[in-house]
Amino acid sequence: MSSPAPKQVLILGGSFAGLTAAYELKRLLKDRVQVTVVDKNDRFMFIPSLVWVPFGWRDPEQISFPLRPACERKGIEFRQATALAIDAAQQHVEIAEVGTPDRKETLRYDYLLIATGPHVQFDIVPGVGPHGGYTESICTAEHALQAREAWQRFLQDPGPVIVGATQGSSCYGAAYEFIFNLEYALRRAKLRDRVTITYVTSEPFLGHFGIGGLKHAQGMTEWFFRHVGLDWVLNAVLERVTPGLVHFRSGQLFTTKDDKKGVDLAGQTLPFKYGMLIPPFLGAEVVRRSGLGNERGFVVTDEYFRHLKYPNIFAAGVAVAVAPPAPCEAGCSVPKTGYISEVMAHTAAANIAASIEGKPLTPKPQADIDAKCILDAGNQGIIMYTDRIYAPQQRRWQTLIPGPWAHWAKLLFEKYFLWKMRTGRVNWP
């Protein structure tokens, strides 16, 4: 008696969530499943280390590896292609190979996992971003390299710096890491006394992170800002960015000299010579085009990370819709990257495997997701942990450990994580 044909699982996205799920499915089901990963990029990038690229402390090749050989070693097919459309009723995805956009192909699936990551919404504020705008970005390796070129020019003629996240953003951790590393880089270059640095954020207080903050995070972050001489703008809503100026619709400026009341920035501007602003994320274009997401293109899932209408479609990582757990006047979204993406991916993979095997699915409510994070600050940092990241009122554990060991921990974790993902050991801690 012949064995049944393996189920076809198609994964859109080869980053933290997509690659984790691909490895986990092969580990759980082996030859009973054929896994195909589709990504327009041919390398896995350790995105948390992109904050070091503009300062020359990393090159993209040092924090990435080729996806195709890593996948093929585990019996996973890799296609470097752009996903164009998803037909959920017919269970297929139309793709176009990178480099040959006119050559389209249809891939059939029994199960689909959407792990597409974000579409970066630079046009939320006119003048933001490296594509026709006046600020830098670290959202991709290409952006980080452009930010490095701009940094080298800036060092020759330094001036005011603005770093932060626009209204609606979610990636606040990267903005904090970038401004702390930038301040450290200026000290190393002996230029710190010539530069004013301002952090601009839609958060209602420092250390909010889009999740309502963590215990002691506000006080610790404000202390560090004062200690290294950083100014900050809260509840910032940007109107536009023009060459050398950020225009504010609203916001309150706090300085290390007088941070009690804050200066109203409505209708005002702040100058900059070097700027890096992280905008909001939208769901991937293929999801928005296919009508499988909410109004922002994120996939609404149940507690199994399964699409509400199509039980053979799952989602993980940034692609998943998550409601903000705490109000934010200027508009905040929630982080879904890194460790959180991995948790979602493990859950989705386990439930796809259970569906294939006819076993009960295991729930993982979003409110039960915890978070582990390292916030690097050049030669210092903070190790952060909280349970129930999306349910601040229900948290029992919130831990912040500042010190140089946080920087050392990120250095070690970078090497370990790249090795783990390159070799497919995603069941390791």
C-alpha positions in Angstrom: 0.0 0.0 0.0 1.5 3.3 -1.1 1.9 6.2 1.3 -0.3 9.3 0.8 1.2 12.1 -1.1 2.8 14.7 1.1 0.8 17.8 1.9 1.9 21.0 0.2 2.6 23.8 2.6 3.5 27.2 1.0 5.1 29.8 3.2 5.2 33.4 2.0 8.3 35.0 3.7 11.7 33.7 4.7 12.5 35.9 7.6 12.1 35.2 11.4 8.5 33.9 11.2 8.6 32.2 7.8 11.9 30.4 8.1 11.2 29.3 11.7 7.8 27.8 10.6 9.4 26.0 7.6 12.1 24.3 9.7 9.6 23.4 12.4 7.1 21.8 9.9 9.9 19.6 8.4 11.0 18.7 11.9 7.5 17.7 12.9 6.3 16.0 9.7 9.5 15.1 7.8 8.5 13.5 4.4 4.8 13.8 5.1 5.0 17.4 4.1 6.5 19.3 1.1 7.4 22.8 2.3 8.1 25.7 -0.1 9.3 29.1 1.0 8.8 32.1 -1.2 10.7 35.3 -0.6 11.9 38.1 -2.9 15.2 38.3 -0.9 17.7 35.5 -1.2 19.3 36.0 2.2 18.1 35.7 5.8 19.0 39.0 7.6 19.4 39.3 11.3 17.5 42.6 11.3 18.2 43.6 14.9 21.9 44.2 13.9 21.0 46.6 11.2 21.3 49.4 13.8 25.1 48.8 13.7 25.5 49.0 9.9 25.3 52.8 9.5 28.2 53.3 11.9 30.4 50.7 10.1 30.3 48.2 13.0 28.6 45.5 10.7 28.3 44.8 7.1 25.1 43.1 5.8 27.1 40.0 4.8 28.2 39.5 8.4 24.6 39.4 9.7 23.0 37.3 7.0 23.2 34.0 5.1 21.9 32.5 1.8 18.4 31.1 2.1 18.5 28.5 -0.7 21.3 26.2 0.7 19.9 26.5 4.2 16.5 25.5 3.1 17.6 22.7 0.8 19.7 21.1 3.5 16.4 20.5 5.3 14.5 19.4 2.3 12.7 22.7 1.9 12.2 24.2 -1.6 13.2 27.9 -1.8 11.8 30.2 -4.5 13.2 33.7 -4.8 10.1 35.3 -6.1 7.5 38.0 -5.5 4.1 36.8 -4.4 1.6 38.7 -6.6 -1.8 37.3 -5.6 -3.4 34.8 -3.3 -6.5 32.9 -4.5 -7.9 31.4 -1.3 -10.8 29.7 -2.9 -8.7 27.9 -5.5 -5.8 27.4 -3.0 -3.0 28.8 -5.1 -0.6 31.8 -5.2 0.7 33.6 -8.3 4.4 34.4 -8.1 6.9 36.1 -10.4 10.6 35.1 -10.2 12.9 37.9 -9.1 14.7 39.2 -12.2 12.0 37.9 -14.6 8.8 39.7 -13.5 7.0 38.9 -16.8 7.4 35.1 -16.1 4.6 34.3 -13.8 3.8 31.0 -12.2 1.0 29.5 -10.0 1.9 27.5 -6.9 -0.8 25.3 -5.4 -1.0 24.7 -1.7 -2.9 22.6 0.8 -1.9 24.9 3.6 -0.7 28.5 3.3 1.3 30.4 6.0 1.5 34.2 5.5 4.7 35.4 7.0 5.3 38.3 4.6 6.6 40.9 7.1 5.7 44.5 6.5 5.3 47.1 3.8 7.0 50.2 5.1 4.6 53.1 4.9 7.1 56.0 4.2 4.3 58.1 2.6 2.6 58.5 5.9 4.6 61.8 6.2 5.8 63.6 3.1 9.5 63.8 3.0 10.2 60.8 5.3 12.4 58.0 4.0 15.3 57.3 1.7 13.2 57.1 -1.5 12.7 60.7 -2.5 12.7 61.9 1.2 15.2 63.5 3.4 15.6 61.0 6.3 17.4 57.7 6.6 16.0 54.3 7.4 17.3 51.0 8.9 14.3 48.9 7.9 16.4 47.0 5.3 20.0 46.3 4.6 19.9 48.6 1.5 18.5 51.4 3.7 21.1 50.8 6.4 23.9 51.1 3.8 22.4 54.3 2.5 22.3 55.6 6.1 26.0 54.7 6.4 26.9 56.9 3.4 24.8 59.7 4.8 26.6 59.2 8.2 30.0 59.6 6.6 28.9 62.8 5.0 27.5 64.0 8.3 30.8 63.4 10.2 32.5 65.9 7.8 29.9 68.6 8.7 28.0 67.7 11.9 24.9 69.4 13.2 21.6 68.7 14.8 20.3 65.1 14.7 16.7 63.8 14.9 15.9 60.1 15.4 12.6 58.5 16.1 9.4 57.0 14.9 6.4 58.7 13.2 2.8 58.5 14.2 1.4 55.0 13.8 4.8 53.4 14.1 5.4 50.2 16.0 9.2 49.6 15.8 10.2 51.8 18.7 12.9 49.5 20.0 14.9 50.0 16.8 14.5 53.8 17.1 15.8 53.7 20.7 18.7 51.4 19.8 19.6 53.6 16.9 19.7 56.9 18.9 21.7 55.3 21.7 24.2 53.8 19.3 24.4 57.1 17.4 25.2 59.0 20.6 27.9 56.5 21.4 29.3 56.7 17.9 29.6 60.5 18.2 31.4 60.2 21.6 33.9 57.7 19.9 34.4 60.2 17.1 34.9 63.0 19.7 32.1 65.1 18.1 29.4 64.7 20.8 29.8 68.3 22.1 29.1 69.7 18.6 25.8 67.9 18.1 22.3 68.2 19.6 20.3 65.0 19.5 16.5 64.8 19.7 14.3 61.7 19.9 10.9 62.2 18.2 8.2 59.7 19.0 4.4 59.3 19.0 4.7 57.5 22.4 3.0 59.3 25.3 6.1 58.7 27.5 9.6 57.4 27.1 9.7 53.6 27.4 6.1 53.1 26.2 7.2 51.0 23.2 3.7 50.8 21.9 2.7 48.3 24.6 1.9 50.6 27.5 5.4 50.6 28.9 7.1 48.2 31.3 7.6 48.6 35.1 10.4 51.2 35.7 10.9 51.6 32.0 9.9 55.3 31.9 12.1 56.3 34.8 15.0 54.3 33.5 14.8 55.7 30.0 14.3 59.3 31.1 17.4 59.0 33.4 19.5 57.6 30.5 18.3 60.4 28.2 19.4 63.0 30.7 22.6 61.2 31.5 23.8 61.3 27.9 22.2 64.6 27.0 19.3 63.6 24.7 16.2 65.8 24.2 12.9 64.2 23.3 9.5 65.0 21.8 6.4 63.1 22.9 3.0 62.6 21.3 4.6 63.7 18.0 2.5 64.0 14.9 4.6 65.0 11.9 3.2 67.1 9.1 6.1 66.9 6.7 9.8 66.8 6.4 11.7 69.3 4.2 15.4 69.6 3.6 16.9 70.1 7.1 13.5 70.6 8.9 10.9 68.4 10.6 7.5 70.1 10.6 5.2 69.2 13.5 1.4 69.2 13.6 1.6 68.5 17.4 4.1 67.3 20.0 5.8 68.3 23.2 9.5 69.0 23.4 11.4 68.1 26.6 15.0 69.0 27.2 17.6 67.9 29.6 17.6 71.4 31.0 13.9 71.8 31.5 11.8 68.7 31.1 8.9 69.4 33.5 6.3 71.0 31.2 7.5 70.5 27.6 7.3 73.0 24.8 4.3 72.9 22.5 5.6 72.1 18.9 2.3 72.6 17.1 3.0 74.4 13.9 6.7 74.5 14.8 9.9 73.0 13.2 13.1 71.4 14.4 16.3 71.5 12.3 18.4 68.5 11.5 21.6 67.6 9.6 21.1 63.9 10.0 17.7 62.2 10.5 16.4 58.7 10.9 12.6 58.2 11.3 10.8 54.9 11.3 7.3 55.0 9.8 4.4 52.7 10.3 4.0 49.3 8.8 1.3 48.1 6.5 0.5 44.5 5.6 2.3 43.2 2.5 0.9 44.3 -0.8 -0.1 40.7 -1.8 -2.3 40.4 1.3 -3.9 43.8 0.7 -4.5 43.0 -3.0 -6.0 39.6 -2.2 -8.4 40.9 0.4 -7.2 38.5 3.2 -6.3 41.2 5.7 -8.0 44.0 7.6 -8.0 47.7 6.5 -4.2 47.9 7.0 -3.5 44.6 5.3 -2.8 42.5 8.4 -4.3 39.1 8.8 -6.9 38.7 11.6 -6.4 35.3 13.1 -8.0 33.1 15.8 -6.1 31.7 18.8 -4.5 29.1 16.6 -3.1 31.8 14.3 -5.5 30.6 11.6 -7.4 32.9 9.2 -11.0 33.5 10.4 -12.5 32.5 7.1 -10.1 30.0 5.5 -9.0 27.3 8.0 -6.1 26.2 5.8 -4.5 29.7 5.9 -2.4 30.7 8.8 -0.3 33.8 9.6 2.7 34.7 11.8 4.9 37.6 12.6 4.3 41.2 11.4 1.6 39.9 9.0 -0.7 39.2 12.0 -3.2 41.8 13.2 -2.7 42.7 16.8 -4.8 45.3 18.6 -2.9 48.0 20.5 -3.0 47.1 24.2 -2.8 50.7 25.5 -4.2 54.0 24.2 -1.8 56.3 22.4 -3.0 59.8 21.5 -0.7 60.3 18.6 -1.2 56.8 17.2 0.9 53.8 18.2 1.1 50.3 16.8 2.5 47.3 18.6 5.7 45.4 18.0 5.5 41.9 16.4 9.1 41.3 15.3 11.9 39.1 16.5 11.1 36.8 19.4 7.3 37.5 19.1 7.4 36.5 15.4 9.1 33.2 16.4 6.5 32.4 19.0 3.7 33.0 16.5 5.6 30.9 13.9 6.1 27.9 16.2 2.4 28.0 17.1 1.2 28.3 13.5 3.6 25.4 12.4 2.4 23.2 15.2 -1.2 23.7 14.3 -0.6 23.2 10.6 1.0 19.9 11.6 -1.9 19.0 13.8 -4.4 19.8 11.1 -2.5 17.5 8.7 -2.3 14.7 11.2 -6.0 15.1 12.3 -5.0 16.1 15.8 -6.5 18.8 18.1 -5.0 22.2 17.6 -3.2 24.0 20.4 -4.4 27.6 21.2 -2.0 30.5 21.9 -4.1 33.6 22.6 -2.2 36.8 21.7 -2.6 37.9 25.3 -0.5 35.0 26.5 2.6 35.9 24.3 5.6 37.0 26.3 8.5 39.1 25.1 12.3 38.8 25.5 14.4 41.7 24.1 17.8 43.2 24.2 18.0 47.0 23.8 21.6 47.8 22.8 23.1 51.2 23.6 26.6 51.1 22.1 28.6 49.8 25.0 25.6 49.5 27.4 22.1 48.2 27.1 19.0 46.8 28.8 17.8 43.1 28.8 14.0 43.2 29.0 11.5 40.5 29.7 7.7 40.6 30.2 5.0 38.1 30.2 1.7 39.0 28.4 3.2 41.8 26.3 -0.2 42.6 24.7 -2.1 42.5 28.0 -0.4 45.0 30.3 -3.1 44.8 33.0 -2.5 41.1 33.4 1.3 41.0 33.6 2.9 39.3 36.5 6.6 39.6 35.5 8.3 42.6 34.2 12.1 42.7 34.3 14.7 45.3 33.1 18.4 44.6 33.6 20.6 47.5 32.5 24.4 47.4 32.1 27.2 46.5 29.8 26.3 42.8 29.9 23.3 43.7 27.7 25.6 44.8 24.9 27.7 41.6 25.4 24.5 39.5 25.4 23.4 41.0 22.0 26.8 40.3 20.5 26.7 36.7 21.6 23.0 36.3 20.7 23.6 37.6 17.2 26.2 34.8 16.5 24.1 32.1 18.2 20.9 33.0 16.4 22.4 33.2 12.9 24.0 29.8 13.5 20.7 28.4 14.8 18.7 29.6 11.8 21.4 28.7 9.3 21.4 25.1 10.6 17.7 24.8 11.2 17.8 24.3 15.0 14.7 26.3 15.6 13.6 24.0 18.4 16.6 25.2 20.4 16.0 28.1 22.8 
